[in-house]
Amino acid sequence: MLANVRSAVVLTPQPRPDGPPARRQRRLSLGERGEALAGLAQGLLDVLIIGGGITGCGVALECAARGLSTGLVEARDFGGGTSSRSTKLIHGGLRYLRHFEFDLVQEAAHERRRLGQLAPGLVSEFPFVLPFYGGSWSAAQLRVGLSTYDLMGGFGGHSRNVGVSQERLRSRFAPLLNGGARGAYQYFDALTDDARLTIQVAKTAASLGARLANYLPVQAIEPAAGHYRVIVRDGLGADEHTLRARRVVLAAGVWLDELMGMIEPGWEPVIAPAKGIHLFMPRGALGPDCAFTLSAPSDGRLIFAIPWYGRLMIGTTDTPYRGPLADPLPDPEGAAYLIESIDARLPGLGIGQAPIIGAQAGVRPLIREEGADLEDTSRRERYLRGRSGVIAVGGGKLTTYRQIARRLADLVAAELGASLPPPVQADTGRIPVNRRIGEPSGSALASVADPGRSEVLRIAYGEGAGEIARIAARGHGRMIPGADLSEAEVRYAVAHEMAQTPEDLLARRRRTFLVEEGNGEAAAGPLASLLADLLGRSGDWAEEIAGSYLATVRAHRGAV
C-alpha cells in the first residue's frame, strides 16, 4: 500500500509505561484548548497527526476509534485550506470514469452512500442534469457511462439515471436548448458543506478521546529514541511546546513537501499543486432542486453549476499553481473561463451579466506524474514514507477521506504492533458525524429562528442546533449586524468548535464569506468585539482580527 516508499529508519516503538490510557470524551472547545495542548505536551502519544483538513481529522477519528492515544495539530483553522474550498460534492467522479479509474470511482461512489448515512442532511443526494452536444459524448456513450456509474455506486443493480425527454428539456430546461444541447441525462450524486463536514469529523474525533488543537504551526520534527519530537508554536500566545509521539502522520495537503523538508534535508518534492476556483452568483432562473454537469466548449472539461445556500456556485478550473500556499486568490482568467463556459451552455441564466457575490480558490495536493498534464493526473491518494519513518499522504478526494484514514491507521497500527491496545470501536462506518436534531430540541429551535434559518442550522450543526437554540433562549439570540449569524451561534462555535476569529466563523463555521451580499464585511467589527469579550482579549486584538478579515474579503473581491 505504501507507494514511493523511501528507505526508512524503523523506530522501535516505546511501550506504554502504564498500559493504554483511559479513553475520555472531549469537546472541540476553545475553553478546553489549553487542556488539550497540555495533554499533547505531556506523556507520549501513540500517533500525532499534522494537518487539520478532512484527511487529518479523518485519521484522528479513525485512530481514536481504535483506542490509540491520538493528537492532531493544525497550523491555522480546521479545514482552513483545501478542505473548505472544494466543489462541495460527495461523488463518484464522472471525470475519473472518463480516465478509466474504475477502482477510485467505485470506492468514491460507495463512500457517497455511506456518508449520506453518517452525516444525514449535511451530505444530501441531489439530481444532476448532464446534457450532450454535437461533437461531445453521444447519447449511447452517456447511457453506458452513467449505468456503469450507478452500478459502481451500489444501487443494487438498478440504474437510477434517466434520459430527459425533449418535451421536458423544452419546458423545464429551456436554457439548455438555447445552448445547443441535443439531449440530456439525469443522474444522482451528493452535495455537502465541505467546511462543516470537516468540523463535524473533528468534533467526532474529539468525542472519542482525540486531542485536537488549531493554530499550532509546526516548527520542527525530530526523530528520537523510539519516538518523534514535534515542536509547535502556539499561534495564540507564541509559546513553543514539544510534543512526543510514537508515530507521526503528515496529512498536510499541499504543505507535505515543506514539512518533509523539515525532517529530511534534500527531500525531493512530490506535490504538483493545482488551483481550482469557484464563483458564487445569484441563482437566477436555476431552480433549487437541480444542478448541471456541463462540458466547457473551449476544452471539454467538466464543470458544474450547482444551487448552494441559495446561490449559484460554478466551478471549477484546474491550473498549475506556483503562488503562496496560504490564502490563494481566484484569478480573472479562471473567472472568465467559468462565466463564458456557463454562459455558452446555459445562456438563459444570464451569467455573463450577473454580479459575482463570492469567490474562492483552493489548491489540490496532486502527486507529480512524469509527463502527465493536470487533466490526466490521478486524484488517487499515495502514501509515502521518508528515511525518518514519518508517514505522509498526498492526493486524495474529499469523498474518500474515510478510506484514506483507514489505510493510514492500518499503517500506523502495523508499525506499533504489540504496543497497541485492543481495538475499541474501530468501524468508523458506524460512527455518525452529524446526527439529526431530535425533540424537544427541534421545537426549541423553531421558537428562536424562522423556518429558513432553522433549516440551515439543522443542516450545518445537526444536533448541535439544539444547543444553539438553548443558548439563544438564555438571552443571546440577537443577530450580528451584517451577517446571517446569531450571537448564540458564535458562543456555540467558541465553546464546541474552537472558533477564534471572524474568518473562522464567517468563512467556515458558516459560509457568509461566499454567499452573502457584502461577504460579512459589515459584521467583522461587531463580531471581533464579541469574540474579544468571550475570550478575554483586548480591543487592539479585536481591531487586528477584524482588519485581517476585511483584508481577506477585499483581496478576493479585487481578484475577480
C-alpha positions as CSV (number, residue, x, y, z in Angstrom):
1,M,0.0,0.0,0.0
2,L,2.9,2.3,0.5
3,A,3.8,3.9,-2.8
4,N,7.0,5.8,-3.4
5,V,8.5,4.4,-0.2
6,R,12.0,5.6,0.5
7,S,14.4,3.6,2.6
8,A,13.2,4.2,6.1
9,V,14.8,4.2,9.6
10,V,12.4,2.0,11.5
11,L,11.9,3.3,15.1
12,T,11.1,0.6,17.7
13,P,8.0,1.9,19.5
14,Q,8.4,2.6,23.1
15,P,5.9,0.6,25.2
16,R,3.4,2.5,27.2
17,P,4.7,2.6,30.8
18,D,1.2,2.2,32.3
19,G,-0.7,0.4,29.5
20,P,-3.4,2.0,27.3
21,P,-4.8,5.3,28.6
22,A,-8.4,5.6,29.7
23,R,-10.5,7.0,26.9
24,R,-12.2,10.3,27.8
25,Q,-14.8,12.0,25.8
26,R,-13.6,15.5,24.9
27,R,-15.0,18.6,23.2
28,L,-13.5,20.7,20.4
29,S,-13.8,23.6,22.8
30,L,-11.7,26.8,22.8
31,G,-12.2,26.6,26.6
32,E,-10.6,23.2,26.7
33,R,-7.9,24.1,24.1
34,G,-5.4,24.8,26.9
35,E,-6.1,21.4,28.5
36,A,-5.8,19.7,25.1
37,L,-2.4,21.4,24.5
38,A,-1.2,20.4,27.9
39,G,-2.3,16.9,27.2
40,L,-0.5,16.9,23.9
41,A,2.7,18.2,25.5
42,Q,2.7,15.6,28.4
43,G,3.4,11.9,28.1
44,L,3.8,10.0,24.8
45,L,1.1,9.8,22.2
46,D,0.6,6.8,20.0
47,V,0.1,8.9,17.0
48,L,0.3,12.7,16.2
49,I,-1.4,13.9,13.0
50,I,-0.1,17.1,11.5
51,G,-2.9,18.7,9.4
52,G,-6.5,19.6,10.3
53,G,-8.2,19.2,7.0
54,I,-10.7,16.5,6.2
55,T,-8.0,13.8,5.8
56,G,-6.2,14.7,9.0
57,C,-9.4,14.9,11.0
58,G,-10.5,11.6,9.5
59,V,-7.2,10.0,10.6
60,A,-7.7,11.4,14.1
61,L,-11.2,9.9,14.2
62,E,-10.0,6.5,12.9
63,C,-7.1,6.2,15.3
64,A,-9.2,7.4,18.3
65,A,-11.9,4.9,17.4
66,R,-9.2,2.2,17.6
67,G,-8.3,3.2,21.1
68,L,-5.0,4.9,20.2
69,S,-3.9,7.9,22.2
70,T,-4.2,10.4,19.4
71,G,-3.3,14.1,18.9
72,L,-3.7,16.5,16.0
73,V,-2.3,19.9,15.4
74,E,-3.3,22.3,12.7
75,A,-1.3,25.4,11.7
76,R,-4.4,27.5,11.1
77,D,-8.1,26.6,11.5
78,F,-9.6,23.2,10.9
79,G,-10.5,23.0,7.2
80,G,-8.8,26.3,6.5
81,G,-7.1,25.0,3.4
82,T,-8.3,22.9,0.5
83,S,-11.0,21.2,2.6
84,S,-13.2,24.3,2.7
85,R,-12.5,25.2,-0.9
86,S,-13.8,22.2,-2.9
87,T,-16.7,21.8,-5.3
88,K,-18.9,20.7,-2.4
89,L,-19.5,17.3,-4.0
90,I,-19.6,13.9,-2.4
91,H,-19.4,12.0,-5.6
92,G,-18.0,9.0,-7.5
93,G,-16.5,11.3,-10.1
94,L,-17.6,11.1,-13.7
95,R,-14.3,12.6,-14.9
96,Y,-12.5,9.7,-13.3
97,L,-14.6,7.3,-15.3
98,R,-13.5,9.1,-18.4
99,H,-9.9,8.3,-17.4
100,F,-10.7,4.6,-16.6
101,E,-10.0,5.0,-12.8
102,F,-12.7,2.4,-12.1
103,D,-11.4,1.5,-8.6
104,L,-11.4,5.1,-7.5
105,V,-14.9,5.7,-8.9
106,Q,-16.3,2.6,-7.2
107,E,-14.7,3.4,-3.8
108,A,-15.9,7.0,-4.0
109,A,-19.5,6.0,-5.1
110,H,-19.8,3.6,-2.1
111,E,-18.5,6.3,0.2
112,R,-21.0,8.7,-1.1
113,R,-23.7,6.3,0.0
114,R,-22.1,5.7,3.4
115,L,-21.5,9.4,4.2
116,G,-25.2,10.1,3.4
117,Q,-25.9,7.7,6.3
118,L,-23.2,9.1,8.7
119,A,-24.0,12.7,8.0
120,P,-27.7,13.0,7.2
121,G,-28.6,16.5,6.0
122,L,-25.0,17.5,5.7
123,V,-24.5,15.1,2.9
124,S,-27.6,15.0,0.7
125,E,-28.4,13.2,-2.5
126,F,-29.0,15.6,-5.4
127,P,-30.0,15.3,-9.0
128,F,-27.7,16.5,-11.8
129,V,-28.5,17.1,-15.4
130,L,-25.8,16.1,-17.9
131,P,-26.5,17.4,-21.4
132,F,-24.8,16.2,-24.6
133,Y,-23.9,18.2,-27.6
134,G,-22.8,17.7,-31.2
135,G,-19.1,16.5,-31.1
136,S,-19.2,15.6,-27.3
137,W,-20.4,12.4,-25.7
138,S,-23.2,10.6,-27.7
139,A,-26.4,9.5,-26.1
140,A,-25.3,5.9,-26.2
141,Q,-21.9,6.7,-24.5
142,L,-23.7,8.6,-21.8
143,R,-26.2,5.9,-21.2
144,V,-23.4,3.2,-20.8
145,G,-21.2,5.5,-18.7
146,L,-24.0,6.5,-16.3
147,S,-25.3,3.0,-16.0
148,T,-21.7,1.9,-15.0
149,Y,-21.6,4.8,-12.6
150,D,-24.9,3.7,-11.0
151,L,-23.7,0.1,-10.7
152,M,-20.4,1.1,-9.1
153,G,-22.4,3.2,-6.6
154,G,-24.0,0.2,-5.0
155,F,-27.6,0.8,-6.2
156,G,-28.4,-2.9,-6.2
157,G,-28.1,-3.3,-9.9
158,H,-30.9,-0.8,-10.7
159,S,-30.0,2.1,-12.8
160,R,-31.0,5.5,-11.4
161,N,-30.0,7.6,-14.4
162,V,-32.8,8.6,-16.7
163,G,-33.0,10.3,-20.1
164,V,-34.5,13.7,-20.2
165,S,-37.2,13.9,-22.8
166,Q,-37.2,16.7,-25.5
167,E,-40.6,17.8,-24.0
168,R,-39.1,18.2,-20.6
169,L,-36.0,19.8,-22.0
170,R,-38.2,22.5,-23.6
171,S,-40.4,23.0,-20.6
172,R,-38.1,22.6,-17.7
173,F,-34.6,23.3,-19.1
174,A,-35.1,25.7,-21.9
175,P,-31.7,27.4,-21.3
176,L,-30.1,24.1,-22.2
177,L,-31.7,24.1,-25.6
178,N,-30.5,27.6,-26.2
179,G,-27.0,26.3,-25.5
180,G,-27.2,23.7,-28.3
181,A,-28.0,20.6,-26.2
182,R,-29.2,17.7,-28.3
183,G,-30.4,15.8,-25.2
184,A,-29.6,15.2,-21.6
185,Y,-29.5,12.6,-18.8
186,Q,-30.2,13.0,-15.2
187,Y,-28.2,11.2,-12.6
188,F,-27.6,11.5,-8.8
189,D,-24.6,12.5,-6.7
190,A,-24.5,14.3,-3.3
191,L,-23.8,17.8,-2.1
192,T,-22.2,18.9,1.1
193,D,-20.8,21.8,3.0
194,D,-17.2,20.8,3.0
195,A,-16.1,23.1,5.9
196,R,-18.9,21.9,8.1
197,L,-18.2,18.3,7.3
198,T,-14.6,18.8,8.3
199,I,-15.6,20.4,11.6
200,Q,-18.1,17.6,12.3
201,V,-15.4,15.0,11.8
202,A,-13.0,16.8,14.0
203,K,-15.7,17.1,16.8
204,T,-16.4,13.4,16.5
205,A,-12.7,12.6,16.8
206,A,-12.6,14.7,20.0
207,S,-15.7,12.9,21.4
208,L,-13.8,9.6,21.1
209,G,-10.8,11.0,23.1
210,A,-8.5,12.6,20.5
211,R,-6.8,15.8,21.4
212,L,-7.1,18.4,18.6
213,A,-5.8,22.0,18.6
214,N,-5.8,24.6,15.9
215,Y,-3.4,27.5,15.3
216,L,-0.4,25.4,16.2
217,P,2.1,25.6,13.3
218,V,4.9,23.0,13.4
219,Q,8.4,24.4,13.8
220,A,10.4,21.2,13.8
221,I,10.1,17.4,13.6
222,E,12.9,15.4,15.2
223,P,13.4,11.6,15.5
224,A,14.3,10.5,19.0
225,A,14.8,7.2,20.7
226,G,11.7,5.2,19.8
227,H,9.6,8.2,19.1
228,Y,9.5,11.7,17.5
229,R,9.6,15.2,19.0
230,V,7.5,17.7,17.3
231,I,7.9,21.4,18.2
232,V,4.9,23.6,17.7
233,R,4.3,27.3,18.3
234,D,1.1,28.4,19.8
235,G,-0.5,30.9,17.4
236,L,-2.5,32.4,20.3
237,G,0.3,33.0,22.8
238,A,3.6,32.5,20.7
239,D,4.8,29.9,23.3
240,E,6.6,26.8,21.9
241,H,5.7,23.3,23.0
242,T,7.3,20.0,22.5
243,L,5.1,17.1,21.7
244,R,6.1,13.4,21.7
245,A,4.6,10.6,19.7
246,R,5.5,7.1,18.7
247,R,4.3,7.8,15.1
248,V,3.8,10.9,13.1
249,V,1.4,11.2,10.2
250,L,1.6,14.1,7.8
251,A,-1.9,14.9,6.4
252,A,-0.9,18.4,5.4
253,G,-2.1,18.6,1.8
254,V,-0.1,21.0,-0.3
255,W,2.3,21.6,2.7
256,L,3.6,18.0,2.6
257,D,6.9,18.8,0.9
258,E,7.6,21.7,3.2
259,L,7.1,19.6,6.3
260,M,9.0,16.6,5.0
261,G,11.8,19.1,4.2
262,M,12.0,20.0,7.9
263,I,12.9,16.4,8.9
264,E,14.7,15.3,5.7
265,P,17.0,17.9,4.1
266,G,17.2,17.2,0.4
267,W,13.6,15.9,0.2
268,E,12.5,15.8,-3.4
269,P,9.1,17.5,-3.9
270,V,6.3,15.1,-4.8
271,I,3.3,17.5,-4.8
272,A,2.1,19.2,-8.0
273,P,-0.1,22.0,-6.7
274,A,-3.2,22.6,-8.9
275,K,-5.5,25.6,-8.4
276,G,-9.2,25.4,-8.8
277,I,-11.6,28.4,-8.4
278,H,-15.3,28.7,-7.7
279,L,-17.6,31.6,-8.2
280,F,-20.9,32.3,-6.3
281,M,-23.6,34.3,-8.1
282,P,-27.3,34.9,-7.9
283,R,-29.2,31.7,-8.8
284,G,-31.3,33.5,-11.3
285,A,-33.6,31.1,-13.3
286,L,-31.8,28.0,-11.9
287,G,-34.2,26.3,-9.5
288,P,-33.2,25.0,-6.1
289,D,-33.7,21.3,-7.0
290,C,-31.3,20.5,-9.8
291,A,-27.7,21.0,-10.7
292,F,-25.9,20.8,-14.1
293,T,-22.8,18.9,-15.2
294,L,-21.5,20.6,-18.4
295,S,-18.7,20.3,-20.8
296,A,-16.8,23.5,-21.4
297,P,-17.0,24.5,-25.1
298,S,-13.3,25.5,-25.2
299,D,-11.6,22.4,-23.8
300,G,-14.3,19.8,-22.9
301,R,-13.6,19.9,-19.2
302,L,-16.5,19.0,-17.0
303,I,-17.7,22.0,-14.9
304,F,-20.6,22.3,-12.6
305,A,-23.5,24.8,-12.0
306,I,-24.9,24.0,-8.5
307,P,-27.5,25.6,-6.3
308,W,-25.9,26.0,-2.9
309,Y,-27.2,28.0,0.1
310,G,-29.5,30.0,-2.2
311,R,-26.7,30.9,-4.7
312,L,-25.4,29.5,-7.9
313,M,-21.9,28.0,-7.5
314,I,-19.9,27.4,-10.7
315,G,-16.6,25.7,-10.9
316,T,-14.0,24.5,-11.2
317,T,-10.8,25.3,-13.0
318,D,-7.6,23.2,-12.9
319,T,-4.4,25.0,-13.5
320,P,-0.8,24.6,-12.3
321,Y,-0.1,26.8,-9.2
322,R,3.2,28.3,-8.0
323,G,2.0,31.0,-5.7
324,P,1.7,31.2,-1.9
325,L,0.0,28.1,-0.5
326,A,-1.8,30.0,2.2
327,D,-4.8,32.0,1.0
328,P,-4.6,31.5,-2.7
329,L,-6.7,34.0,-4.6
330,P,-9.0,33.4,-7.6
331,D,-7.8,34.9,-10.8
332,P,-9.6,36.9,-13.5
333,E,-8.7,34.4,-16.3
334,G,-10.2,31.5,-14.4
335,A,-13.3,33.5,-13.6
336,A,-13.7,34.5,-17.2
337,Y,-13.3,30.9,-18.3
338,L,-16.1,29.7,-15.9
339,I,-18.5,32.5,-16.8
340,E,-18.0,32.2,-20.5
341,S,-18.4,28.4,-20.4
342,I,-21.6,28.5,-18.3
343,D,-23.0,31.4,-20.4
344,A,-22.4,29.4,-23.6
345,R,-24.1,26.2,-22.2
346,L,-26.9,27.9,-20.2
347,P,-27.4,31.3,-21.9
348,G,-30.8,31.7,-20.4
349,L,-29.4,32.2,-17.0
350,G,-27.7,35.5,-18.0
351,I,-24.5,34.6,-16.1
352,G,-22.4,37.0,-18.2
353,Q,-24.2,40.0,-16.7
354,A,-24.7,38.7,-13.2
355,P,-22.6,40.0,-10.3
356,I,-20.1,37.8,-8.5
357,I,-21.1,37.6,-4.9
358,G,-18.3,35.5,-3.6
359,A,-15.2,33.7,-4.9
360,Q,-12.7,31.1,-3.6
361,A,-9.6,29.4,-4.7
362,G,-8.2,26.1,-3.4
363,V,-5.0,24.2,-4.2
364,R,-5.2,20.5,-4.8
365,P,-2.3,18.4,-3.5
366,L,-1.9,16.2,-6.5
367,I,1.0,13.8,-6.8
368,R,3.5,14.6,-9.6
369,E,3.3,12.2,-12.5
370,E,6.1,12.4,-15.1
371,G,4.8,13.6,-18.4
372,A,1.2,13.9,-17.3
373,D,-0.8,17.1,-17.6
374,L,-3.2,18.1,-14.8
375,E,-6.3,16.8,-16.6
376,D,-4.7,13.3,-16.8
377,T,-3.1,13.4,-13.3
378,S,-4.8,10.8,-11.0
379,R,-6.7,12.0,-8.0
380,R,-5.9,8.7,-6.2
381,E,-4.0,9.3,-3.0
382,R,-0.5,8.0,-2.4
383,Y,1.2,7.0,0.8
384,L,4.8,8.0,1.3
385,R,7.5,7.4,4.0
386,G,10.8,9.0,4.2
387,R,14.1,7.9,5.7
388,S,12.9,9.1,9.1
389,G,9.9,6.8,9.1
390,V,7.3,9.6,9.1
391,I,4.2,8.6,7.1
392,A,2.7,11.0,4.7
393,V,-0.2,11.1,2.3
394,G,-0.7,13.2,-0.8
395,G,-3.5,13.4,-3.3
396,G,-7.0,12.1,-2.4
397,K,-10.5,13.3,-2.5
398,L,-13.0,14.8,0.0
399,T,-15.4,11.9,-0.7
400,T,-12.9,9.2,0.1
401,Y,-11.4,10.7,3.3
402,R,-12.7,7.9,5.5
403,Q,-11.0,5.2,3.4
404,I,-7.7,7.2,3.2
405,A,-7.9,7.5,7.0
406,R,-8.5,3.8,7.4
407,R,-5.5,2.8,5.3
408,L,-3.2,5.3,7.2
409,A,-4.4,4.0,10.5
410,D,-3.6,0.4,9.3
411,L,-0.1,1.5,8.5
412,V,0.3,3.1,12.0
413,A,-1.2,0.0,13.7
414,A,1.1,-2.3,11.8
415,E,4.2,-0.4,12.9
416,L,3.1,0.0,16.5
417,G,2.3,-3.7,16.7
418,A,2.3,-5.2,20.2
419,S,2.3,-1.8,21.9
420,L,-1.2,-1.3,20.7
421,P,-4.3,-1.6,23.0
422,P,-7.1,-3.9,22.0
423,P,-9.3,-2.2,19.4
424,V,-12.3,-0.5,20.9
425,Q,-14.8,0.9,18.4
426,A,-12.9,0.6,15.2
427,D,-15.5,0.7,12.5
428,T,-15.9,4.4,11.6
429,G,-18.6,3.3,9.0
430,R,-20.9,3.0,12.0
431,I,-20.0,6.3,13.8
432,P,-22.2,9.2,12.9
433,V,-20.6,12.5,12.3
434,N,-23.7,14.6,12.1
435,R,-26.8,13.4,14.0
436,R,-30.1,14.9,13.1
437,I,-31.7,17.2,15.7
438,G,-34.5,15.5,17.7
439,E,-37.2,16.6,20.1
440,P,-37.6,18.7,22.2
441,S,-34.6,20.4,20.6
442,G,-36.3,20.8,17.3
443,S,-39.2,22.7,18.9
444,A,-36.8,24.9,20.9
445,L,-35.0,25.8,17.6
446,A,-38.3,26.6,15.9
447,S,-39.1,29.0,18.7
448,V,-35.9,31.1,18.3
449,A,-35.4,31.0,14.5
450,D,-37.6,31.4,11.4
451,P,-38.1,28.3,9.2
452,G,-35.4,29.3,6.8
453,R,-32.7,29.8,9.4
454,S,-33.9,26.7,11.3
455,E,-33.3,24.6,8.3
456,V,-29.8,26.0,7.7
457,L,-28.9,25.4,11.4
458,R,-30.2,21.9,11.3
459,I,-28.1,21.0,8.3
460,A,-24.9,22.8,9.4
461,Y,-24.9,21.8,13.1
462,G,-27.1,18.7,13.3
463,E,-28.0,18.0,16.9
464,G,-25.8,21.0,17.9
465,A,-28.6,23.2,16.6
466,G,-30.5,22.3,19.8
467,E,-27.7,23.7,22.0
468,I,-27.7,26.9,19.8
469,A,-31.4,27.2,20.5
470,R,-30.9,26.8,24.2
471,I,-28.1,29.5,24.2
472,A,-30.4,31.8,22.3
473,A,-33.2,31.3,24.8
474,R,-30.9,32.5,27.5
475,G,-30.8,35.9,26.0
476,H,-28.2,35.5,23.3
477,G,-30.4,35.3,20.2
478,R,-29.6,38.7,18.7
479,M,-28.2,38.7,15.1
480,I,-24.7,40.0,14.4
481,P,-25.1,43.1,12.2
482,G,-24.1,42.5,8.6
483,A,-24.4,38.7,8.6
484,D,-26.9,35.9,8.9
485,L,-25.2,34.8,12.1
486,S,-26.5,35.0,15.7
487,E,-24.7,35.6,18.9
488,A,-25.8,32.1,20.0
489,E,-24.0,30.5,17.1
490,V,-20.9,32.5,17.9
491,R,-21.0,31.3,21.5
492,Y,-21.6,27.7,20.4
493,A,-18.8,27.8,17.9
494,V,-16.3,29.1,20.5
495,A,-17.5,26.5,23.1
496,H,-17.8,23.5,20.8
497,E,-15.8,24.1,17.6
498,M,-12.7,26.0,18.7
499,A,-13.6,29.1,16.6
500,Q,-11.4,32.1,17.3
501,T,-11.6,34.7,14.6
502,P,-14.2,36.3,12.3
503,E,-12.8,34.3,9.4
504,D,-13.3,31.0,11.3
505,L,-16.9,32.0,11.8
506,L,-17.8,33.7,8.6
507,A,-15.8,31.6,6.2
508,R,-16.1,28.1,7.7
509,R,-18.5,27.6,10.6
510,R,-20.9,29.5,8.4
511,R,-20.4,30.5,4.7
512,T,-21.2,34.2,4.8
513,F,-17.9,34.9,3.1
514,L,-19.1,33.1,-0.1
515,V,-22.8,33.5,-0.3
516,E,-24.0,36.7,1.5
517,E,-24.0,40.2,-0.1
518,G,-21.1,42.1,1.3
519,N,-19.3,38.9,2.4
520,G,-19.7,39.7,6.1
521,E,-17.6,42.9,5.7
522,A,-20.0,44.9,8.0
523,A,-20.0,42.1,10.5
524,A,-16.3,41.9,11.1
525,G,-16.1,44.7,13.7
526,P,-19.1,43.7,15.8
527,L,-18.1,40.0,15.6
528,A,-14.5,40.8,16.6
529,S,-15.7,42.8,19.6
530,L,-17.9,39.9,20.7
531,L,-15.0,37.4,20.4
532,A,-12.8,39.7,22.4
533,D,-15.4,39.8,25.2
534,L,-15.8,36.0,25.1
535,L,-12.1,35.2,25.0
536,G,-10.9,38.0,27.4
537,R,-8.8,39.7,24.7
538,S,-8.1,43.4,24.2
539,G,-9.6,46.0,22.0
540,D,-6.4,46.1,20.0
541,W,-6.7,42.4,19.3
542,A,-10.3,42.8,18.2
543,E,-9.2,45.5,15.7
544,E,-6.4,43.3,14.4
545,I,-8.6,40.3,13.7
546,A,-11.4,42.4,12.2
547,G,-8.8,44.1,9.9
548,S,-7.4,40.7,8.9
549,Y,-10.9,39.6,7.8
550,L,-11.6,42.8,5.9
551,A,-8.2,42.4,4.1
552,T,-9.2,38.9,3.0
553,V,-12.6,40.0,1.7
554,R,-11.1,42.9,-0.3
555,A,-8.3,40.8,-1.7
556,H,-10.8,38.2,-3.0
557,R,-13.2,40.8,-4.3
558,G,-10.4,42.6,-6.1
559,A,-9.0,39.4,-7.7
560,V,-12.0,38.8,-9.9
